[in-house]
Amino acid sequence: MLDLRYVAGLFDGEGSVSIRVRDQPDCKALIHYLHANLSSTYRPILDLLAEDFGGKINRTGRGEPRSKPAWNWRLHSRSALLFLEAVRPHLYIKALEVDIAIAFQSGIVRTGLPLQQAEVDRREALRLELLASPTRRRINA
């Protein structure tokens, strides 16, 4: 396993966390899910992370002849939570975003029953809070 302090540094610089929404045709509520990713031009690091935490790796980029190949490691839901909990103590830049993401995923309980509106509202409020976090505003400004 890679040193979690090193991994946290990579994630602070080259990673992202989001709460995504998709509409399910057979469901009356929107489906919220946690998404974390880390991009790198050095695939072996991502392979080690995938061995330790799961997830999928895919090649990204425009395919321009002068650009270096790049890869993206993606995690969703529970596997994203386990990764974020592991690196959280060592994060600096994305600490607040990860705290919100952990609160989001930790509150999800699978019951097989339709979601109550209060739970849909909780998930949406956390998604909006994550989007409005100060580090995102500073980086995206």
C-alpha positions in Angstrom: 0.0 0.0 0.0 1.2 3.5 -0.8 1.8 5.9 2.0 -1.5 7.7 2.6 0.2 11.0 3.1 1.6 10.8 -0.4 -1.8 9.7 -1.8 -3.5 12.6 0.0 -1.0 15.0 -1.6 -1.8 13.6 -5.0 -5.5 13.8 -4.4 -5.2 17.4 -3.0 -3.5 18.4 -6.3 -4.9 16.2 -9.0 -8.1 14.7 -7.6 -11.7 15.8 -7.3 -14.8 14.8 -5.4 -18.4 15.4 -6.3 -21.9 14.4 -5.6 -23.5 13.7 -8.9 -27.2 13.4 -9.8 -28.9 11.2 -12.4 -32.5 10.8 -13.3 -33.8 7.2 -13.2 -36.8 6.8 -15.6 -38.4 4.2 -13.4 -37.9 6.2 -10.2 -39.7 9.4 -9.1 -36.7 10.8 -7.2 -33.3 11.9 -8.5 -30.5 9.5 -7.7 -27.5 11.1 -5.9 -24.1 9.3 -5.8 -20.6 10.1 -4.6 -17.8 10.3 -7.2 -14.1 10.7 -6.6 -11.3 10.7 -9.2 -7.6 11.2 -9.6 -5.8 11.9 -12.8 -2.2 11.2 -13.6 0.2 10.7 -16.5 1.9 8.0 -14.5 -0.4 5.0 -14.7 1.5 2.7 -12.2 0.4 4.9 -9.3 -3.2 4.6 -10.3 -2.8 0.8 -10.7 -1.6 0.6 -7.1 -4.5 2.7 -5.9 -7.0 0.5 -7.8 -5.4 -2.6 -6.1 -5.9 -1.0 -2.7 -9.2 0.7 -3.1 -10.9 -0.6 -6.2 -12.4 1.6 -8.9 -11.8 1.8 -12.6 -9.0 3.4 -14.7 -9.6 4.8 -18.1 -7.4 6.7 -20.5 -8.2 10.4 -21.0 -7.0 13.2 -23.2 -7.5 14.5 -26.6 -5.0 12.2 -28.3 -2.9 15.1 -29.6 0.4 13.8 -30.8 2.4 16.1 -28.6 0.5 15.4 -25.4 1.5 12.8 -22.8 -1.0 10.0 -22.3 -3.1 10.5 -19.1 -5.3 8.2 -17.1 -8.2 8.8 -14.7 -9.0 6.6 -11.7 -12.6 6.7 -10.7 -14.5 5.6 -7.6 -18.2 5.7 -6.7 -20.3 5.5 -3.6 -19.0 3.1 -1.0 -15.5 2.5 -2.5 -15.2 6.3 -2.8 -16.1 6.7 0.9 -13.5 4.1 2.0 -10.8 5.9 0.0 -11.8 9.4 1.2 -11.9 8.2 4.9 -8.4 6.8 4.5 -6.8 10.0 3.1 -8.9 12.5 5.0 -6.5 12.9 8.0 -3.7 14.0 5.6 -5.7 16.4 3.3 -5.1 20.1 3.3 -6.8 21.7 0.2 -9.8 19.4 -0.2 -10.4 18.6 3.5 -13.7 20.5 3.6 -15.0 19.0 0.4 -14.1 15.5 1.6 -15.8 16.1 4.9 -19.0 17.0 3.0 -18.6 13.9 0.8 -18.1 11.7 3.8 -21.2 13.1 5.5 -23.2 12.5 2.3 -22.2 8.9 1.8 -22.2 7.9 5.5 -25.8 8.9 5.7 -26.9 6.6 2.9 -28.7 3.5 4.1 -29.9 1.0 1.5 -33.4 -0.2 2.5 -34.9 -1.2 -0.8 -37.7 1.3 -0.1 -38.4 4.5 -2.0 -36.5 7.5 -0.6 -38.4 9.9 1.6 -38.4 13.5 0.4 -36.4 14.5 3.5 -33.6 12.2 2.5 -33.7 13.5 -1.1 -33.5 17.0 0.3 -30.6 16.1 2.6 -28.6 14.7 -0.3 -29.3 17.7 -2.5 -28.4 20.1 0.3 -25.0 18.4 0.7 -24.4 18.4 -3.1 -25.1 22.1 -3.2 -22.9 22.7 -0.1 -20.0 20.8 -1.8 -20.4 22.9 -5.0 -20.3 26.1 -2.9 -17.3 25.1 -0.8 -14.6 27.9 -0.6 -11.9 25.8 -2.2 -14.1 25.2 -5.2 -15.0 28.8 -5.6 -11.3 29.8 -5.3 -10.2 27.2 -7.8 -13.0 27.7 -10.3 -12.9 31.6 -10.1 
